[in-house]
């Protein structure tokens, strides 16, 4: 992961996510980046997303696919902590188990299903 989010201090990121969640309590703050070494997919045009907590990973994957403009024939996988996320899992389930100390949920994507 390129870690462009680390250009801000932990305190700045915590304040940002706290402010967002206070204003939109039914949303999840997501930070998305292309997985390091992935050459088969383009970079995403924006990294921060405010996602409804009730949508599934499959629904979020659709959003990602449209943002990076890939065809239906190209595979895409979403990872948290190097683990592929099940498509039926809701964002709130993922967030409650995997949110970062700064209040963001960090997700990487890749065109290869590289476990581990």
C-alpha atoms as an extended CHARMM CRD file, in Angstrom:
* protein
*
       116  EXT
         1         1  UNK       CA              0.0000000000        0.0000000000        0.0000000000  PROA      1               0.0000000000
         2         2  UNK       CA              1.3240000000        3.3930000000       -0.9310000000  PROA      2               0.0000000000
         3         3  UNK       CA              0.3410000000        4.8980000000        2.4300000000  PROA      3               0.0000000000
         4         4  UNK       CA             -0.6290000000        8.2810000000        1.0000000000  PROA      4               0.0000000000
         5         5  UNK       CA             -2.9590000000        8.5620000000        4.0000000000  PROA      5               0.0000000000
         6         6  UNK       CA              0.0940000000        8.8350000000        6.2230000000  PROA      6               0.0000000000
         7         7  UNK       CA              0.8600000000       12.2880000000        4.8710000000  PROA      7               0.0000000000
         8         8  UNK       CA             -1.3940000000       13.4290000000        7.7130000000  PROA      8               0.0000000000
         9         9  UNK       CA             -0.6630000000       12.7270000000       11.3550000000  PROA      9               0.0000000000
        10        10  UNK       CA             -2.6990000000       10.1890000000       13.3060000000  PROA      10              0.0000000000
        11        11  UNK       CA             -4.3210000000       13.0510000000       15.2150000000  PROA      11              0.0000000000
        12        12  UNK       CA             -5.3310000000       14.8030000000       11.9740000000  PROA      12              0.0000000000
        13        13  UNK       CA             -6.8260000000       11.5840000000       10.5720000000  PROA      13              0.0000000000
        14        14  UNK       CA             -8.6520000000       10.8920000000       13.8510000000  PROA      14              0.0000000000
        15        15  UNK       CA            -10.1500000000       14.3880000000       13.8510000000  PROA      15              0.0000000000
        16        16  UNK       CA            -11.1560000000       14.0570000000       10.1890000000  PROA      16              0.0000000000
        17        17  UNK       CA            -12.9290000000       10.7160000000       10.6900000000  PROA      17              0.0000000000
        18        18  UNK       CA            -14.5180000000       11.9000000000       13.9450000000  PROA      18              0.0000000000
        19        19  UNK       CA            -15.9040000000       15.0280000000       12.2680000000  PROA      19              0.0000000000
        20        20  UNK       CA            -17.2510000000       12.9960000000        9.3470000000  PROA      20              0.0000000000
        21        21  UNK       CA            -18.8530000000       10.3330000000       11.5620000000  PROA      21              0.0000000000
        22        22  UNK       CA            -20.4450000000       12.9680000000       13.7650000000  PROA      22              0.0000000000
        23        23  UNK       CA            -22.0460000000       14.5410000000       10.6910000000  PROA      23              0.0000000000
        24        24  UNK       CA            -22.8930000000       11.1890000000        9.0090000000  PROA      24              0.0000000000
        25        25  UNK       CA            -23.3360000000        8.5720000000       11.7640000000  PROA      25              0.0000000000
        26        26  UNK       CA            -24.7780000000        5.9780000000        9.3630000000  PROA      26              0.0000000000
        27        27  UNK       CA            -21.6880000000        6.0270000000        7.1220000000  PROA      27              0.0000000000
        28        28  UNK       CA            -18.2800000000        4.3570000000        7.1120000000  PROA      28              0.0000000000
        29        29  UNK       CA            -15.0530000000        6.2620000000        6.3460000000  PROA      29              0.0000000000
        30        30  UNK       CA            -13.1240000000        4.1340000000        3.8410000000  PROA      30              0.0000000000
        31        31  UNK       CA             -9.6350000000        4.6800000000        2.4990000000  PROA      31              0.0000000000
        32        32  UNK       CA             -9.0110000000        2.6990000000       -0.7170000000  PROA      32              0.0000000000
        33        33  UNK       CA             -5.7090000000        2.0910000000       -2.5000000000  PROA      33              0.0000000000
        34        34  UNK       CA             -4.4220000000       -0.2280000000       -5.1610000000  PROA      34              0.0000000000
        35        35  UNK       CA             -2.4570000000       -3.0890000000       -3.6730000000  PROA      35              0.0000000000
        36        36  UNK       CA              1.2940000000       -2.7020000000       -4.0110000000  PROA      36              0.0000000000
        37        37  UNK       CA              2.6040000000       -4.6460000000       -7.0020000000  PROA      37              0.0000000000
        38        38  UNK       CA             -0.7460000000       -4.8060000000       -8.8070000000  PROA      38              0.0000000000
        39        39  UNK       CA             -0.0800000000       -3.9200000000      -12.4140000000  PROA      39              0.0000000000
        40        40  UNK       CA             -3.2460000000       -5.3150000000      -13.9960000000  PROA      40              0.0000000000
        41        41  UNK       CA             -5.5860000000       -2.5530000000      -12.7630000000  PROA      41              0.0000000000
        42        42  UNK       CA             -5.4650000000        1.2430000000      -12.9790000000  PROA      42              0.0000000000
        43        43  UNK       CA             -5.2070000000        3.5130000000       -9.9500000000  PROA      43              0.0000000000
        44        44  UNK       CA             -8.4530000000        4.6890000000       -8.4370000000  PROA      44              0.0000000000
        45        45  UNK       CA             -9.3210000000        8.3360000000       -9.1100000000  PROA      45              0.0000000000
        46        46  UNK       CA            -10.0630000000        9.0700000000       -5.4500000000  PROA      46              0.0000000000
        47        47  UNK       CA             -9.0010000000        7.3290000000       -2.2680000000  PROA      47              0.0000000000
        48        48  UNK       CA            -11.5030000000        8.4190000000        0.3980000000  PROA      48              0.0000000000
        49        49  UNK       CA            -15.1120000000        7.2300000000        0.4080000000  PROA      49              0.0000000000
        50        50  UNK       CA            -18.0660000000        7.7980000000        2.6760000000  PROA      50              0.0000000000
        51        51  UNK       CA            -20.0170000000        4.5610000000        2.3830000000  PROA      51              0.0000000000
        52        52  UNK       CA            -23.4410000000        3.6060000000        3.7860000000  PROA      52              0.0000000000
        53        53  UNK       CA            -22.9000000000        1.1370000000        6.6300000000  PROA      53              0.0000000000
        54        54  UNK       CA            -25.6120000000       -1.1900000000        5.2900000000  PROA      54              0.0000000000
        55        55  UNK       CA            -24.1200000000       -1.9360000000        1.8700000000  PROA      55              0.0000000000
        56        56  UNK       CA            -22.2580000000       -5.1790000000        1.2490000000  PROA      56              0.0000000000
        57        57  UNK       CA            -18.7060000000       -5.5960000000        0.0450000000  PROA      57              0.0000000000
        58        58  UNK       CA            -20.1470000000       -6.7440000000       -3.3060000000  PROA      58              0.0000000000
        59        59  UNK       CA            -21.9890000000       -3.4440000000       -3.6380000000  PROA      59              0.0000000000
        60        60  UNK       CA            -18.8470000000       -1.5010000000       -2.6930000000  PROA      60              0.0000000000
        61        61  UNK       CA            -16.8590000000       -3.5590000000       -5.2290000000  PROA      61              0.0000000000
        62        62  UNK       CA            -19.2890000000       -2.3620000000       -7.8980000000  PROA      62              0.0000000000
        63        63  UNK       CA            -18.5320000000        1.2420000000       -6.8960000000  PROA      63              0.0000000000
        64        64  UNK       CA            -14.7810000000        0.5640000000       -7.0710000000  PROA      64              0.0000000000
        65        65  UNK       CA            -15.1100000000       -1.1110000000      -10.4790000000  PROA      65              0.0000000000
        66        66  UNK       CA            -16.9360000000        1.9290000000      -11.8390000000  PROA      66              0.0000000000
        67        67  UNK       CA            -14.3590000000        4.3450000000      -10.3590000000  PROA      67              0.0000000000
        68        68  UNK       CA            -11.3980000000        2.5460000000      -11.9600000000  PROA      68              0.0000000000
        69        69  UNK       CA            -13.3760000000        1.8970000000      -15.1590000000  PROA      69              0.0000000000
        70        70  UNK       CA            -12.6320000000       -1.7700000000      -15.7430000000  PROA      70              0.0000000000
        71        71  UNK       CA            -14.5820000000       -4.1570000000      -17.9210000000  PROA      71              0.0000000000
        72        72  UNK       CA            -16.8220000000       -6.9820000000      -16.7540000000  PROA      72              0.0000000000
        73        73  UNK       CA            -14.1790000000       -9.4710000000      -17.9070000000  PROA      73              0.0000000000
        74        74  UNK       CA            -11.5710000000       -8.1730000000      -15.4350000000  PROA      74              0.0000000000
        75        75  UNK       CA            -11.4170000000       -9.5770000000      -11.9240000000  PROA      75              0.0000000000
        76        76  UNK       CA            -11.0400000000       -7.3970000000       -8.8600000000  PROA      76              0.0000000000
        77        77  UNK       CA            -10.4830000000       -8.4390000000       -5.2580000000  PROA      77              0.0000000000
        78        78  UNK       CA            -10.7780000000       -6.3130000000       -2.1190000000  PROA      78              0.0000000000
        79        79  UNK       CA             -8.5050000000       -6.9420000000        0.8560000000  PROA      79              0.0000000000
        80        80  UNK       CA             -8.2960000000       -5.8730000000        4.4690000000  PROA      80              0.0000000000
        81        81  UNK       CA             -5.0770000000       -6.7580000000        6.2640000000  PROA      81              0.0000000000
        82        82  UNK       CA             -4.0590000000       -8.9870000000        3.3200000000  PROA      82              0.0000000000
        83        83  UNK       CA             -7.2760000000      -11.0200000000        3.5810000000  PROA      83              0.0000000000
        84        84  UNK       CA             -9.9360000000      -11.2040000000        0.8590000000  PROA      84              0.0000000000
        85        85  UNK       CA            -13.2860000000       -9.9060000000        2.0640000000  PROA      85              0.0000000000
        86        86  UNK       CA            -16.4670000000      -11.9410000000        1.5630000000  PROA      86              0.0000000000
        87        87  UNK       CA            -18.9050000000      -10.2050000000       -0.7770000000  PROA      87              0.0000000000
        88        88  UNK       CA            -21.9180000000      -10.7680000000        1.4570000000  PROA      88              0.0000000000
        89        89  UNK       CA            -20.3600000000       -9.0290000000        4.4730000000  PROA      89              0.0000000000
        90        90  UNK       CA            -21.7670000000       -5.5870000000        5.2660000000  PROA      90              0.0000000000
        91        91  UNK       CA            -19.5430000000       -2.5670000000        5.6110000000  PROA      91              0.0000000000
        92        92  UNK       CA            -20.6370000000       -2.1470000000        9.2400000000  PROA      92              0.0000000000
        93        93  UNK       CA            -19.5110000000       -5.7250000000       10.0570000000  PROA      93              0.0000000000
        94        94  UNK       CA            -16.1390000000       -5.1490000000        8.4030000000  PROA      94              0.0000000000
        95        95  UNK       CA            -15.7400000000       -1.7410000000       10.0400000000  PROA      95              0.0000000000
        96        96  UNK       CA            -16.5010000000       -2.9700000000       13.5490000000  PROA      96              0.0000000000
        97        97  UNK       CA            -13.8340000000       -5.6830000000       13.2650000000  PROA      97              0.0000000000
        98        98  UNK       CA            -11.1900000000       -3.9110000000       11.1750000000  PROA      98              0.0000000000
        99        99  UNK       CA            -11.3380000000       -0.1480000000       11.6100000000  PROA      99              0.0000000000
       100       100  UNK       CA             -8.0220000000        1.5640000000       12.1520000000  PROA      100             0.0000000000
       101       101  UNK       CA             -7.2230000000        3.5830000000       15.2820000000  PROA      101             0.0000000000
       102       102  UNK       CA             -7.7550000000        6.7220000000       13.1990000000  PROA      102             0.0000000000
       103       103  UNK       CA            -11.3940000000        5.7970000000       12.4640000000  PROA      103             0.0000000000
       104       104  UNK       CA            -10.8840000000        4.8560000000        8.8160000000  PROA      104             0.0000000000
       105       105  UNK       CA            -11.3620000000        1.4400000000        7.2400000000  PROA      105             0.0000000000
       106       106  UNK       CA             -8.3700000000        0.7030000000        4.9860000000  PROA      106             0.0000000000
       107       107  UNK       CA             -9.1110000000       -1.4440000000        1.9340000000  PROA      107             0.0000000000
       108       108  UNK       CA             -6.7620000000       -2.4090000000       -0.8690000000  PROA      108             0.0000000000
       109       109  UNK       CA             -7.7590000000       -3.7800000000       -4.2520000000  PROA      109             0.0000000000
       110       110  UNK       CA             -5.9630000000       -5.9680000000       -6.7550000000  PROA      110             0.0000000000
       111       111  UNK       CA             -6.6010000000       -7.8010000000       -9.9870000000  PROA      111             0.0000000000
       112       112  UNK       CA             -4.9890000000      -10.9220000000       -8.5710000000  PROA      112             0.0000000000
       113       113  UNK       CA             -6.3460000000      -13.0180000000       -5.7540000000  PROA      113             0.0000000000
       114       114  UNK       CA             -3.0630000000      -13.2450000000       -3.8570000000  PROA      114             0.0000000000
       115       115  UNK       CA             -3.7830000000      -14.7560000000       -0.4700000000  PROA      115             0.0000000000
       116       116  UNK       CA             -1.3530000000      -13.9500000000        2.3240000000  PROA      116             0.0000000000
